[in-house]
Amino acid sequence: MTVIAMAAVGLTAVLLSVQLKALKGEYGVYLSAAACLFIFSYGIRKMETILAGIRQIEEYIQINQVYLTVLIKIIGIAYIAEFSAGICRDSGYSAIGTQIEIFGKLSILAVSMPIILALLETLGGFLT
């Protein structure tokens, strides 16, 4: 599906959620969460294209696969954290959404630490 189709799904879900919220608030939240999961599932399918492109880049520049694996993990953490935080905010629990975002950022930092250390080691080798 195209971006236009996903935008249409999202806008339709929002309009229906607004209507349902007046009748029964929790149904609007459920519909919003269902639309988010639907769009999320189609977004995950795009990962095949991204992974193929990353593998092609890896062949061209002969980069260590560990770095690309970390990059994919970082993208996944960021996507899932933003998705979850957005649902929490839409449900009225912005404090939980903020905590999910903070945890996602800390997780990205933890996953990227080996690359940061390798970069500093390389820079240290140039300076000595």
TORKOL-614579 format. One record per residue: x, y, z of N, C-alpha, C, O in turn. Coordinates in pm, whole numbers, plus 32768, in hexadecimal, padded with zeros to 4 digits. Layout:
BEGIN
XYZXYZXYZXYZ;...
***
This chain:
BEGIN
80537F8A80008000800080008058807C800080C9807B8030;802280E57FCB806D81617FC0805B81B7803C800B81988095;80A682218040809D827F80AF801282BF80B27FDB82D9811D;7FDC82D7803D7F55831280357EEE82B480747E9582E180BC;7EFA823480597E9C81D380927EAA81CC812A7E4681C58171;7F2781CE815B7F3B81C981EC7F098249822E7ED28245829C;7F1B82BA81EB7EE7833882207E4F833482257E1283658284;7E1282F981BF7D8082ED81BC7D4F8294822E7CEA82B2826E;7D96822682477D7181CD82B67D7C8219833A7D238211838E;7DE98263834B7DFC82AE83C67D93831A83DA7D5D83288447;7D76836583727D1383CF837D7C87839783967C3A83CF83E3;7C67832883557BE682E8836B7BD982B983FC7B7182CB843B;7C43827E842E7C41824F84B97C3282C485197BE982BA857C;7C75833384FD7C6983A885557BDB83DF85537BA283FD85BC;7BA283EC84DD7B19842184D37AB583C585197A5B83F5855E;7AC5834285087A6C82E4854D7A8382E685E37A2482DC8631;7B0082F4860C7B1F82F9869B7AE1837386DE7AB0836B874E;7AE583E386987AA9845D86CF7A13844986E179DA84738746;79D3840A8681794483F0868B7925838D86FC78C583A08747;797783258707796082C0876E798082F587FA794482CA885D;79DD835288027A0583888884798F83CE88C8798583CF8943;79388409887878C2844C88B0786183E788ED782084038951;7858837088B077FD830988E1783A82B88952780282AD89BF;78AD8282893678F2822C89967988823D897F79BE820A891C;79CB828489D87A5682AD89C57AB8823D89AA7B13824C8959;7AA681CC89EE7B08816089DE7B06812289537B6C80EE8925;7A958128890F7A8E80F188877AE3814388277B1F810B87CB;7AE881C4883C7B3F821987EA7BD181F587FB7C1D81F4879A;7BF981D888767C8381B188917CA1812B884F7D0C81198815;7C4480CD88597C598049881C7C65805487847CBA80138747;7C1180A687487C1680B886B77C9A80FA868F7CD780D3862C;7CC4815B86DB7D43819E86C07DB8813C86CB7E12813D8677;7DB780E987317E22808687437E20802086D17E8A7FF786A1;7DAA7FF786A57DA07F9886377DD77FD585B67E1D7F92856B;7DB78052859C7DEA809585247E8280A1852C7EC8808F84C7;7EB680C085A17F4780C985B37F8A804485987FF280408555;7F527FD985CB7F8B7F5485B37F857F2F851F7FE37EF284EB;7F197F5384DC7F0B7F37844D7F787F8083FF7FBC7F4483AB;7F89800084197FEE804F83D3807A801F83F880D3801983A2;808E7FFC8476810E7FC684A481337F47845981A67F348430;80D07EEE844680EC7E6F840081177E888370816E7E41833D;80DC7EE8832E81067F0782A6818D7F4E82A581D97F3E8245;81AB7F99830B822E7FD88315829C7F728326830A7F8182F0;82807F0A837282E27E9F838783027E59830483737E2D82EF;82A17E4E82AD82B87E0D822B831C7E5A81D6835F7E208180;83267EDB81EC83887F2C81A384177F0D81D084767F2F818B;84247ECC824184A97EAA827484F47E4D8215856F7E518211;84AE7DFA81C984F17DA18169853F7DF3810485B17DD180E3;85047E5D80D385477EB5807385BE7EF980B386297F048077;85AB7F27812E86177F6B8174868B7F0A818E86FF7F2E817A;866C7E9181B986D57E2E81D487217E0A8155879B7DF88158;86DA7DFE80E5871D7DE18066877B7E53804087EA7E3B8011;87507ECE805687A67F40803988207F438093888E7F638066;880E7F228112887F7F20817088E27EB28149895B7EC68153;88B07E40811E890A7DD480F3895A7DFE807889D07DDC806A;89197E47801E895E7E777FA789CA7EDC7FCC8A387ED97F94;89AB7F3580288A0F7F9680588A847F4C80978AF87F728083;8A667EE380E28ACE7E9481238B2D7E5780BD8BA67E5180D5;8AF87E2B804B8B4D7DF17FE28BA57E5B7FA18C187E407F7F;8B717ED47F918BBC7F3D7F4D8C2F7F727FA08C9C7F887F6C;8C1A7F88801F8C807FCA806F8CC87F6D80D18D1E7F99811D;8CA67EEF80D18CE97E8D81268CED7EB981B88D567EBA81F7;8C797EDD81ED8C6E7F0782788C537E8C82CF8C177E2B82A2;8C7F7E92834A8C6A7E2583A88BD37E1583C08B8D7E7683DB;8BA47D9B83B88B147D8083C58AE07DA484518A697DBF8460;8B357DA684B58B0B7DC9853C8AD27E57853E8A6F7E718582;8B107EB284F38AE17F3C84F08A567F4784B28A017F9384E2;8A407EFB844989BC7F00840989527EBD846088DF7EE88462;89787E5684A8891B7E15850488F17E768571887B7E7E8595;89507EBF85A589317F23860C88D77F9085D2887A7FBD8615;88F27FB98557889E801E8517880E7FEF850A87B1803C8523;87FB7F7384E387747F3C84D6872F7F35855E86B87F52856A;877B7F0E85C587427F0B864C87177F95867986AD7FA586B5;87697FF8865C87488082868386C980B0863D867380EE867C;86BD809285BD864580B8857385CA807485AF856180B385BF;85D77FF485D085687FAB860B85407FE2869384C97FF186B0;85A27FFF86E685848037876B853E80BC875D84DB80D687A1;8571811287068535819686F484A5818B86C1844C81D186F0;848E8133866284098124862783A680EF868F83378124869B;83CC808886D88372804D873B835880AE87AE82E780B987DD;83C080F387DC83AE8152884A835181C4882182F881EB886D;836481F987AA830F8267877A827F823887688221827F878B;826F81C1873281EA8187871D81A2817587A2812E819C87B0;81E58139880381A881208886818B81A288D0812181B0890D;81E7820088CA81D3827F890E815E82CB88D08112830C8918;815082C4884E80E08306880B805A82CE88367FFB831A884C;8051824B88427FD4820C886F7FB6823688FF7F4382528920;801C823989528007826489DD7FD582F489E37F7983128A2F;8011834C89957FE683D889947F5783E689617F0884338998;7F35839C88F87EAD83A388C27E47836F89267DD383998925;7E718315897D7E1782DD89E17E0E83368A5D7DC0831A8AB8;7E5C83A18A607E5783FB8AD27EC083DF8B3C7EBB84198BA8;7F1E83888B1F7F8683648B7F800D83988B4D8067834A8B2E;8019841B8B44809384558B0C810D843D8B64817C84368B30;80FB84308BE6816D84168C3E81AB838E8C1E822583808C1C;8158832B8C05818C82A78BE081CF82AE8B57823882718B42;819382F88AFB81CE83098A76825883488A7E82B4831F8A38;826683AC8AD482E783ED8AE6834D838C8B1F83C1838C8AF5;8324833A8B7E838082D88BB883AB826F8B51841D82438B52;835082488AF9837481EA8A8F83DB822A8A33843C81E88A0C;83C982A98A11842B82ED89BC84B382F78A00851982E189BF;84B583178A808534831E8AC8857782968ACA85F0828C8AB3;852A822D8AE5856381A78AE6859781828A5B860081428A50;854F81A989F3857E818E896A860281D3894D865B81988911;860F82508979868C829A896386FF825A89AF876E824F897B;86E582308A2B874E81ED8A78877481678A3987E981418A3A;871281218A04872D80A289C1878280B7894487DD80698928;8763812088F987B4813F88838844815E88AB88A281318869;885581A9891688DB81C88945892481498970899A81398952;88DF80F089B4891D807389E18944801B896B89AF7FDE896B;88ED80138906890A7FBF8891897E7FF9884189CE7FAE8809;8987807D883B89EE80BD87EA8A7380CD88338AD580F987F7;8A7980AC88B18AF480BF88FE8B6D807788C18BD980B388BF;8B627FFC88908BD87FBD88538C0E800C87DA8C86801187C4;8BB48049878D8BE18097871A8C25811887488C8B81408711;8BED815687AD8C2A81D087E28CB581B288198D1381FE8801;8CC4814388628D46811D88988DA980FC88288E1F81218832;8D7C80B987BF8DD4809A874E8E00811A87088E73812586DD;8DA5817A86FC8DC781FA86BE8E30824487118E91827A86DB;8E1C824787948E7D828987EB8F04824387E88F6D828587EF;8F0281BF87DE8F80817387D48FC881938753904381A18751;8F7D81A086E78FB981C386658FF4824F8668906382668638;8FA982AD86A28FDB833586AF90578339870790B5838486EB;905882EB877090CD82E487C8914682AD877E91B782D78799;913082508721919E821B86D291DA828286759252827F865A;918782DE864291BA834985EC920983B1863A926783ED8605;91E483C886B69223842F870792A78406874292F9845B8764;92BE8383874E933C8356878993A3833487239412830D8746;
***
